[in-house]
Amino acid sequence: MFDVGVIKRLAQDVGFDLCGVAQCRKFEQESNFLKEWLDKGFGSSLEYLKRNIECRGDATALVEGAKSVIVCAVSYKNEISDGYPADHNAKVASYACTTDYHITIKQMLFALCKKLKEIEPDLSARCFVDSAPIFEKRYAVEAGLGWIGRQSLLVTPKYGTFVLLGEIVMTAECNEYDTPYKGAGCGECRRCVEACPNNAIKERHIDTSRCISCATIECRDEGEQCNLHGWIFGCDECQTVCPYNKKAPRLSNTKFAPLFNPVAMTRQAWATLSHEEFVERFGTTPLMRSLRKTK
C-alpha cells in the first residue's frame, strides 16, 4: 500500500507541477456520452475514438487488477500562450513549440514508476499519455486537479488549461485517495465559447468538424473543411481568453520551454522550408505529426 504523500513528493521530484491519486472506477456515464457524441457525428473523421470505448471507461481493461490511477500534470504556458499579433497568419499552438510532450511526459512517468517500484518491487503498473484509451480528464477531476471546462479541457485553479497530463495505472492500493474537485468552476463565464472562430464549442464538448486544431492536425476527409483563421498547427483561441490562463504562471519545468517562436516566421517562410530543413528545425516537436500526415 502506497502513501499518497510519498507519491506526490516523488512526482514533484521528476518534474510534475500537479499530482493526484484516484481510485479505479468505471465511468459508464462518460462512456455513454462518448457513444452518443460519436453517433451524432461530432467526432467527424476521428475514427480512432470509436475504438476501445469500453477501455476508456474502465482502467482495469488496461491493467488487470488495477486499483489506483496516479494523475500527473505539468504546466507548459509560455509567451506564445498569451496570444499572437492580430495580423499574424502562421500561428502554432503553444504546446507544439516544445519538445513533443508524448516523449517528455512518458519519460517522466517512467522515472516516477521506477521510484515506485523501488518501494514496492512487485508493483504492476502502466504509464499512459493522451494517445491511450483512458478518460484522463475525468480521472484528473477524480484526483482533485481541477474541472472540465466549457471548452472540454481540464481547468486547474493555478495553471489554467495550459497543462499536459499523464497517468500511471497500478495494481497497488493507497492509504487514501484525493477528493474529486468541486470548486467554483467556470461559473457564468463563456469567453471560450465566444472566442472560438468557428463556433466549434458546444457546452463542454466539441464539434470536431469545426475545430481548427483537429483540422490542422488530424487526417480530414476532402469535403471536411473549416476556416483556419491563420492557424497552421493546433489552436489556442479558446485557451488564451480563459481568465484562469491569464493569471496562470509561466512554465517552471524547462523541459517544456519553447524551441522556436512562430511569431518570427511568416507563411512564406514555412512554405519554403525543404523537408530536410523542416526535420532539422522541428523534428523533436509535435509538428512532425503534420509532416507524417502528408506522406
NUDOLUM-553126 format. One record per atom (N, C-alpha, C): x, y, z. Coordinates in steps of 0.1 Angstrom, whole numbers, plus 5000, padded with zeros to 4 digits. Layout:
residues N
XYZ/...
end
This chain:
residues 295
500949885000/500050005000/500950125000/500650224991/501450344990/500850454998/501750535003/501450665009/501250774998/500150834998/499850934987/500851054988/501151095000/502151205002/503451164996/503851044997/505151004991/505051004976/503950964970/503750964956/503851104950/503151194957/503151334953/504551404953/505251364964/506651424965/507551364954/507451234951/508251174940/507851234926/506551264924/506051324912/506651464910/506751534921/507351674920/508851654918/509451554923/510951534921/511251514906/510351444899/510651414885/510251534876/509551634881/509251754873/507851784871/506851714877/505451744875/505051864885/504151944880/503652054888/502452014897/501751914892/500551874900/500451724900/499951664910/499751524911/498651494920/497751404916/496651354924/496451204922/495851134932/495650994931/494150964932/493650884923/492250844923/492050694923/490950654929/490650514929/490150464916/490450354911/489950304898/488450284899/487750334889/486250314889/485850314874/484650274872/484050264859/483350394856/483550454844/482850574840/481850544830/480750494834/479650454825/478950574818/478750674826/478050794821/478950854810/480250864812/481150924802/481250834790/481250704792/481250614780/480050624772/478850634778/477650654771/477550794764/478150894770/478151024764/479051024751/480150954752/481050944741/480450874729/479650764732/478950694722/477950784715/477150854723/476150944717/476851054709/477951114714/478651214707/479151164694/479651044693/480150994681/478950964671/477850914677/476650884669/476051004662/476251124669/475751244663/476651314653/477851244651/478751294641/479751404646/479851424659/480751534664/482151494663/482451364662/483851314660/484351324647/483551364637/483951384623/484851274618/486051304614/486951204609/487851134619/487651164632/488551104642/488050964645/488250874636/487850734637/488350654649/489550694653/490250624664/489450634677/488550734678/487750754690/486750644692/486450574680/485350474681/485950334686/487250334687/487950214692/488150214707/487950094713/488350074727/487550164737/486250194733/485450274742/485250214756/485150084756/485050014769/486250034778/487450034771/488750054779/488750194785/488250294777/488250434782/487550444795/486450374796/485650384808/485950284820/487050204818/487350104828/488850084827/489650144837/491050124837/491549984839/490649904845/491149764847/491249684833/490649744823/490749684810/492149714804/492849814809/494249844805/495249774814/494949764827/495849704836/495049604845/495149474843/494449384851/494649394866/493549404873/493649414888/494049554892/493849654883/494249794887/493349844898/494049914908/493349974919/493450124920/494550184915/494750324916/495250384903/494950514901/495350594890/496050714895/497350724892/498150854896/498050944884/497451064886/497351164875/498351274877/499251294868/500251404869/499951504858/500351634861/500151744852/501351834853/501751894841/502851984841/502452104833/502752224837/502452344830/503352374819/502852414807/503652454796/503452594791/502752674799/502452814795/503752884792/503852954780/504953024775/504553154769/505453234763/505053364758/504053354746/504153244739/503153224728/501753194733/501653144745/500353114751/499553244753/500153354754/499453484756/498753534744/499053474732/498353514720/499353574710/498853594698/499653644686/499253784682/500053854676/499653984670/498453964660/497654064659/496354044652/496654014637/497754054631/497954034617/498853914614/499153834624/500053724622/499153604616/499553544605/498753444599/499553314597/500453284606/501153154606/501253114621/500153084627/500153064642/500252914645/500952884656/501152754660/500752744675/500052644679/499652624693/500852624702/500752684713/501952704722/502552564726/501752464728/502352334732/503252274722/502952304709/503652254698/505052314695/505352424703/506652494702/507652424710/507352324717/508252254726/508652114721/509552044728/509751904725/508451824727/508151734718/506951654718/506651604732/505551644738/505251614752/504951464754/504551394743/504351254745/505651184749/506751224744/508051174747/508451214761/508451354763/508851404776/508151354788/506751354787/505951314798/506151164801/506151084790/506350944791/507650914799/508750984796/510050964803/509851004818/509151114820/508851144834/508051044842/507050984835/506250884841/507050754844/507950724834/508750604836/509650624849/510250754850/511050784861/510350774874/509050814875/508250804886/507950664890/507550584879/507250444881/508450364886/509650404882/510850334887/511050364902/510750484906/510850514920/509850444928/508650424923/507650354930/507950204931/508550154921/508950004921/510149984931/510950084934/511950074944/511350064957/510150114959/509450104972/508749964973/508049934961/507349804961/507749734948/508749644948/509349584937/508249504928/507249444935/506249364928/505149444921/505249574921/504249664916/504049634901/502749624897/502449614883/501749744879/502249814869/501749944865/502049974850/501250064845/501550104831/501450254830/502250314822/502250464820/501450504807/500750604808/499950654797/500050804795/500150844782/499950984778/498650984769/498251094764/496851114759/496551024747/497450954741/497150864730/496450734735/496450704748/495950584753/494450594755/493650484754/492150494756/491850494771/491950614777/491550634791/490950774793/489950784801/489350924803/490250994812/491351054807/492351114815/491851244822/491051324815/490551444821/489551414833/488751304831/487851264841/488551214853/489651144851/490451094862/491151214869/491551314861/492151434867/491151504877/489951504873/488851564882/488751474894/488751344892/488651254904/489751264913/490951304908/492151314916/492351454921/491351544919/491351674926/492151774919/492551754906/493351854900/492651974894/491351954891/490552064885/489252014880/488652094870/487352054865/487452064850/486452004843/486352014828/485552134824/486252224817/485552354814/484652344802/484052454798/483152454787/483852414774/485152444773/485852414761/486352264761/485852184770/486152044772/487552014777/488352114780/489652094786/489652094801/490652034807/490852034821/491252174825/490652234835/490952364840/491552344854/492752384857/493252384870/493252524877/493052534890/492952664896/494152744894/495352684895/496652764895/497152774881/497152674873/497852674860/496852684848/495552694851/494652714840/494552584831/494352604818/494252494809/495652454802/496652544804/497852514798/498652404806/498052294807/498752174813/498652054804/499651964806/499651844799/499651734809/498851624806/498551514815/499251384812/499551304823/500051174821/499551094833/499350964831/498850874841/499650754843/499650704856/500150574859/498950494865/498650384858/497550294863/498250174870/498050154883/498750054890/497849964899/498349844902/497649744909/497649774924/498549854929/498649884943/497549974948/497149964960/496150054967/496950164974/496250264978/496950374985/496250394999/496950455008/496450475021/495250575022/495150655011/493950745010/493950784995/492850854991/492650904978/492151044978/492551114968/492151254967/490651274965/490151384969/488751414968/488451474954/487451424946/487151484933/486951644935/487451714925/487451864926/485951914925/485651994934/484252054935/484352204937/485252274931/485452414932/484452494924/484852624923/483952724916/483652694902/484652634895/484452604881/484352734872/483752714861/483652824851/482652934854/481652894863/480652994866/479853034854/479553164852/478853214841/479753244829/481053234831/481953274820/481753184808/481653254796/481553184783/482553244773/483653294778/484653354769/485253254759/485453134763/486053034754/485053004743/483752994746/482652974736/482653084726/482653204731/482553324723/483853344714/484953304719/486253324712/486453234701/485853114701/486053014691/485653074677/486553084667/486253154655/485253074646/485152944649/484252864640/483052804648/482852854660/481752804668/481752654670/482952604673/483152454675/482752414689/482752504699/482452464713/481052464716/480552344720/479152324722/478852284737/479252364746/478952344760/479552214765/480852224768/481652114773/481851994764/481652014751/482051924741/482351994728/483051934719/483551994707/482951934694/482552014685/482151964671/483551964664/484151854662/485451844656/485551884642/484351884635/484351924621/484552074619/484352144630/484552294630/485852334638/486552234644/487652274653/488952294645/489552404646/490752434639/491952344643/492052314655/493052224660/492952084653/491752034652/491551904645/491851914630/491452024624/491652044610/493052054606/493952114615/495352134611/496252014616/495651924624/496551814629/496051674624/494751654624/494251524620/494051504605/493951374601/493651354587/492151394585/491851464575/490551504572/489951454559/488651434558/488051404546/488151524536/488151494523/488251604514/487151704515/485951664518/484851754519/484751824533/485651784542/485651834556/486651954557/486152074556/487052194556/486452294566/487352374572/486952484580/487952594579/487452714582/488352834581/489352824592/490652834589/491752814598/492152944605/491653064601/491953184607/493353214611/494253174602/495653194604/496453094611/495752984616/496452884623/496952774614/498252734616/498752624607/499052494615/498952504628/499052374636/498452404650/497352334652/496652354665/495952484666/495452514678/494752644680/494652664695/494952794699/494852834713/493752934716/492952964707/491953074708/491153054721/490552934723/489752924735/490452924748/491752904748/492552904760/493153044763/493453114753/494053254755/493153344763/491853324761/490853414767/490453374781/490753254785/490353204798/490953284809/490153334818/490653414830/491653334838/491453204839/492453124847/493753124840/493753124827/495053124820/495753264820/494953364821/495553504821/496353524834/495953464845/496653484858/497653364861/497653264852/498553144855/499953184853/500853124861/502353154859/502853084847/503953124842/504553054831/505252934836/505652844827/506252714830/507452724839/507652624847/508852624855/509752504851/509252404845/510052294841/510552324827/511852344826/512552384814/512452284803/512152154806/511952054795/510852094786/509952184790/508852234782/508952374777/510252424777/510452554772/510352554756/509952664750/509852664735/511152654728/511152584717/512352564709/512452664698/511352734695/511252834685/510152924687/510153044681/509053144682/508353154669/507053114668/506353124655/506153264650/506153364660/505953504656/507053544646/508253484647/509353524638/509253454624/508253374622/508153304609/506853344602/506953374589/505753414581/505253284574/504153294568/503653184560/504653144549/505153244543/506153224532/507353144537/507853184549/508953114555/508652964557/507452934562/507052804564/506952724550/506352794541/506152724528/507452694520/508452774523/509752754515/510752654522/510352604534/511152504541/511252374533/512452324531/512652194525/512352094535/512151964531/511851854540/513051844550/514251854545/515451844554/515451954564/515152074560/515152194569/514052174580/512952134575/511852114585/512152014596/512751904592/513151794601/514251844611/515151914605/516251964613/515752064624/514852154620/514452254630/513252214639/512452124634/511252094642/511051944644/512151864642/512051714643/511651664656/511951734667/511651684680/510351744686/509651824678/508351884682/507151814677/505951844682/504751784677/504451814662/505151914657/504951954642/505351834633/506151744638/506451634629/505251544626/504251554634/503051484631/502351534618/502451664616/501851714604/502651674591/503951654593/504751614582/504451464579/504251384589/503951244587/502651224581/501651314584/500351304579/500251334564/501251404559/501251434544/501951334536/502551234542/503251124535/502351014530/
end
